[in-house]
Amino acid sequence: MRFEETAEEYLSRIPMWTKKKNSLEVIRKFLEEMGNPDETMRIIHVAGTNGKGSVCAFLQSVFLSAGYKVGTFTSPHLIQIRERFCVNGEMASESAFLNSFRTVKALSERMLELGYSHPSYFEFLFYMAMDLFQKSDVDLVILEVGLGGRLDTTNVIRRPLVSVITSVSLDHTEYLGDTVEKIALEKAGIIKNKIPVVFDGNRQNVSEVIRKRAVEQEAPYYETDRRCYRIAGSENNCFHAEFTGIKGDVYKAVIPSPAEYQVMNALLALRAAEVSGLLDDMEPERAKAKIREGFLGMRWPARMEEVQPGVFLDGAHNPGGIEEFVKAASNLCAVRKKRANLLFSAVSDKNYHDMIRIIAAGLPLHEVAVTHIDSDRGTETEAVFHEFEEMVNCKITGFQNAEDALFYMLHNQDEDHLLFCAGSLYLMGEIKAVLRRNGYD
């Protein structure tokens, strides 16, 4: 058995003996034992309900174009756990992953002897990221929040260059609160004293919460919304956009996605790059060129990703994300003059009733396939099937696994329809694995 397999088995067993996350004070003790690696790093910290990963990907691409060595920590992974740890846009090598795993495992054993609890699954991976990025001698770390913000493991960091809060909507309500205002307050918990914060200002009630927290922390804030960009055109699954900078100057860029939500995510990344100061030493036109280059080179899987001609994967997995998915998918159908086929699944703790309602109201559906996800959290096919049955007037077929559902839909695909896969990042991972096994990836 390869050691990597043993490492992944060990990590998968952590929830069996660590049910609760540790406090930020305990997490800091672990980092102190590691020599406080985060204290020597330049970090951009990214929270939000939807768009976090995409903003991280835009930032990574921009700073790589600008010549920085960048470490990026995101979650979840789609196929391989090493996807969570990227150095210069490439997932961590097997040797780097195993080296950091050994380091953190030894640390955990030492701390257990001192009376501390074992790290949670996410804490263990966070420590690995800090170790791996320190050993890789990166210039900058793009750090994505795992869940919420205020109590999240990553919020142990003290002095990021800038904090970013992407769009906020209802998700994880059992942990973060049952209103968007409560959830926004949790996200705003990443705002640090006198550290600038960039945030999505498209929802007034959310913006009020974040502004109030920023003022309390004496943190300069940069509220950005759709008025700060203009769509100049679209072609070949890309948007041509013009962004307004902090000082009023215009940035022109091509956003390599057919989904307009990625234009907003690019704007947040642009604003964070401006505020970070990391491009200040460049001539203004050169900085603009690097931003254009970075935006054009951005790649982020399963976000309106066309994996085969006419086949799109979108990891939208909550009502807010599904709203943006439906806008993008219905626009594609209109532009290409086609109807939509849909492959859908969801995990049981998500509001899939509202997700399906939004899809039924906004997408010109021809056929739907629903399937079960290979996860303890997966919703039973029958439950999802019946929700669609109540809301749509088209053929619906149920499957017990993603592979059968995917090949059924691909077999029935024709030039008059586009196939969209949505509802869960777990489903996207399973579909990508199927495509890879069968030589499509």
N, C-alpha and C positions, 0 to 999 in steps of 0.2 A: 504493500500500500504506500502511495506517495505521501510525503509529509503534508502537502497542501490539503489532501483529502482528510488527513487526521486533524489539521487545523480547522477546517470547515466543520467537521463533526464536533469538535470541541466547542466552537462558537455556537453551533445549533443547539447544543445542550445547555447553554448558559441559562435560558429562561426556566429550566427545570429546577435550578437551585438559587436563582436570584429573581424574585418576583417583583421587587420594588426597585425603582431607581434610587441612587444615592443623592444626598444633598449636594449643593454646589460647594459647600465647605469641605465635604469629604472628597469631592472631585478635585478640588484645589490641592488637598493633601497628596493625592496620587501624582498630580503634576509636579508638586514640589519634590517628591521622591524621584521624579524623572529629570529634575533640574530646571523646572519651569520652561519648557521649550517654547511655549506660546509667547512668553515675555520677550523673546528675541525676534519674533516674526512680525512682519507687516501683514495685517489681516483685514479683509473686507467681509463683514458679517451679514448674511442675507436671511431674512425671515419672510413669512407671508403664507397665505393659504394656497394660492395657485401662482405659478410662474417662477418660483424660487430657482428651480433647476435651470430653467432657460436663462434667467438673469445671470446665474453663475457661469453658464456656458458662454454667453456674450462677453462677460468680463474676462474670462479666461482667454478667449480668442483675441480680444482687443489687446490685452497686456502681453500675450505671446507675440503678436504682431509688432508691439512696441519694443520687443527685445528682452522682456523680463522672463525669468524662470519661474513658472507658476505651479503651485500645488493646489488642487481642488478636491474638496471633500463634500460629497453629495450622497443622498439616499432617496429611495432604495435602489438596489441594483436590479437589472432586468434579467440577466443570465448568470454572470459571474460576480462573485462578491468583490473581486479586485476592481470592478468598475467604479466603486465608491472612492477609490484613491487614484487620482490622476496627477501625473507630473508632466508638464509641457504638453497637455492634451492627450497623453497616452495613459491607459490604465497601468497601475503599478506592475512592475515585473514580478514574476513568481518569487524570485529570490528576495526582492525588497519586501514583498508581502510577508513571506515566511520569517524574514529577519525581524521585522517589527512585531509579528505575532509572538515570536519567542521572547522578545524583550518585555512585552506587556504581560505575557503569561507568568514570567519570572517575577515581575513587579507585583502582580496580583497575589502570588503565593507569599511574597514577603509581607504584603499588607495584611493578608489573612492571619499571619503569625502575630501581627501587631494588634489584632482584634477588629480590623475593618471588614466590612462585607465584600464579597466578590463583586466586581463591576457588573453592571447590567450589560446586555448585548451591545446596545448603542454606545455605552460608555467605553467598553473594551475597544470598539472600532474607532472611537474618537481618540483614545490614547494611542492607538496604532497610527492614526493619521498624523498626530503631532510628532511622534517618533519618526515616522517615515519621511515627513517633510523636512524635519531637522536634519536627518541623515542625507537627504537629497540636496540640502543647501539651497532651498528655493528662495527667491527674492520676495515672493508674495504668496499668501494663502487666501483662496476664496473659500469661505466656510459657510456651508448651508446649515441652518437650524434643522433639527430633527423633528420636533413637535412643539408648537406654540412659540415660546420665546423666553418668557420670564424665568421659568424653571428648567428650561432645556439644558442639557449637558453642555452644549457649546457656549452657553451664556456665562460660563466661568471665565471667559477671556475678559481682560480688563480695559484694554486701550486699543480697539480696532481703529483703523484709519477712518472708516466710515461705516455706518450701519445702513442697511437697506431693508425696507418693508414693501413687499409686492402687494398685489391685490388681496383683500381680506373678504372672506365670505364664510358661510356656515360649513363647518367640518370639524370632526373630532369634538362634537359638542359635549360629550360625556366627560371630557378632560378640560376643555377650554371655556365652556360657558354656552348658554343657549341663545345668545343674541350676538349679532356682529359686533356690537359695541364692546361686549365682554371679551370676545375673541380678539378684537383690535387692541384692547388693553393688555392682554397676554403677549401679543406680538410686540407691542411697544415696550415691553419689559427688556428688550435688548438695547434700548437707547441708554447710552452712558453719559455721564456728566461731561459737558463741553465737547462731546464728540459729535460731529455732524451726522445727520440722518437724512436719507433720501427716501421718499415714500410715494406710493401710488395715491393720488388725490382725487380719483374719479368718483368716490362715494363720500358725500359730505359728512355723514354721521361717523364714518370711520376716520376721516381726516381730522375731525374735531377732537377725537380721543387721542390721536397720535400727536397733534399739535400741542395739546395740553400737557402731555407727558414730556415732550421736547422742551417746552418752556420751563417746566418743573426742574428739568435736568440742565437747564441753561445750554441746551444743545442747539446749534444752528440747524434749521430744518429747510429742506428743499422739496416742496410739494410739486409733484409733476402730474399732469393729466393729459387728456387727448388734445387739448388746445396747444400743446407744445410740439405737436408733429402734424405734418400734412402728407397725405398719400398723393404722390404725383402720378402714379400709374402702377400697373401690375402686368406681368408677363412671365411665362415659364415658371410658374409656382413661386414667383418672387414679387415683393412689393418694392417699388421705388419710393423712398420716403425722404422728407426734409424735416430735420429736427431743429428746434430752437435751443441754443445753448444758454448757459446761465447769464452770459454777458450780452445775449441777444444775437450772437452770430449764428449762421445757418450751417448745419452739417447735412450733407447729402449722402445717402447710403442706399445700398440694395440689401434688403432683408430676405434671406433665402428660405422663405416659408410661404405657403398659400394661406396662412392664418394671420389675420390682422392682430390678434392678441400678441403675436411675437414682435410687432412694431412697438407696442407699448412696453414690452419687456426690454427691447433694445433701448428705448428712451430711458428707462430706469438705469440700465447699465451705463449709458452715456453720462447721465448725471452723476452717478457714483464715480465714474472714471474722472470726470471733471473735478469733483469735490475732493477726491483722494490726493490730488497734487502730484501724482506719479507721472503725469504727462507735462508738467509745467516747464521742465527744462527743454522741451522740444519747441522748435519754431511752430507757430500756430498752424500753418498749412501742412507741415509734416505730421503734427498730431492728428489733424483731420484725416489725413491720408491713412494713418495707422488705424484710426477708428473705422474708416470705410473698409479697409482690408480685413480688420477683425470681424466686423459684422458680416461681411460677405462669406468669410470662412467659417462662421459658426455652424456647428453641427450638434444637435441634441436629439437623441433617438425617441421615437414614439410620441412626438409632438407634431401632429399633422404630417407625419413622415410618409412619403410615398415609397414603399418598399418594393413594389412592382407596379408596372403601368396600370393606373386606375385602382390601386389598392393602398389605402391609407391607414396608418396606426396613430391613434391619439389616446394618450393615457389619462384623459379627463375622467375623474372618479368621484366628483361631488357635484351638486347642482350648479355652483358657480362655474366650474370648469366645463361642465356639459353645455351650459349656455354659450360659452365661447366656441366650443367645438361645433355646436349646431350652426352658429353664424358662419364659421369657416366652411363647413361641409355643404351647407345650403348654397353658399356663394359659389363654391366649386361646381356644384350641380348646375347652377344657373349659367355660369360662364361656359361650361362644356356641354350644356344642353342635354343633361342626363339625369336619371333618377338614382336613388340611393338604395343600395343593399347594406344591411347592418349586421355585424357580428358583435354580440354584447354579452357581458357578464359583469357581476359586481360582487364585492364582499358583503357579508351579512350586516356589518355594523355601519354601512353607508346608507344614505337616504336614496335608495334606488327607485323608490316610488316616484319621487320628484324628478329624478334624472330621466326616467322613462316618459314622464308627462311632458317634460321639456322637449325631448326628442320627438315625441308623437306630434306635438304642436308645430314644430319648426322644420322638420326634415321630410322631403318628398320620398317617402319610403315605398319600395317595391316589394322587398322581402326581408325578413329578419330571421337570424339564427341566434339562439341563446344557448349558453353552455355553462358547465360547472367548472370552477377553477380548482386546481389541485392544491387546495389549502384548507386548513381547519376553519378558516374564516369565510370560505366560499359559500355563496348563496345557492340553495338547491335550484336546479334547472326549472323545476315545476313552478316555483314561486315567481321567478322572473318571467317565465312563459305566460303565466296567468295575468301578470301586470300588463304585459304587451297586449294580450288578448282583449283586455278591457279597454285599451286606449287606441289601438291602430286597426286599420282595415286593410290588412295585407296578409300574405302567407307567413306563418311563423313555424319554425322547426326547432325542436329541442335536441340537444346533444349532451352526453355525459363527459366529454373531454374536448379540449380546444382543437386538437389535431383533426378529429373527425369533422368538427364544425367548419374549420378553415377549409379543408379540402372539398367539402360539400359546396361551400360558397364559391370557391375558386372554380370548381367544375361547372357551376351554373352561371359563372360570370360571362357577360357579353359586352359588346361595344356600346350598348345603350345604358349601361349602369356603371356606377362607381361603387366599390366596396369599402366601407368604413368599419374599423374595429375600434371599440371604445368601451369605457365603463370601469376599467381597472388596470393599474400598472402591472399587477400580477398576470393578468390576461395578456398584456403586451409582451411580457417576458416569455410566456409560454408560446405565443405565436412566433416570436423571433427565434426561439429555440427550434421550433418545428421547421421554419424556413431554412435555418442554418443546417439542420440535419439533412434536409432534402435538397441542398445545393442551391437554394434561392437567394441566400444572403451573401 
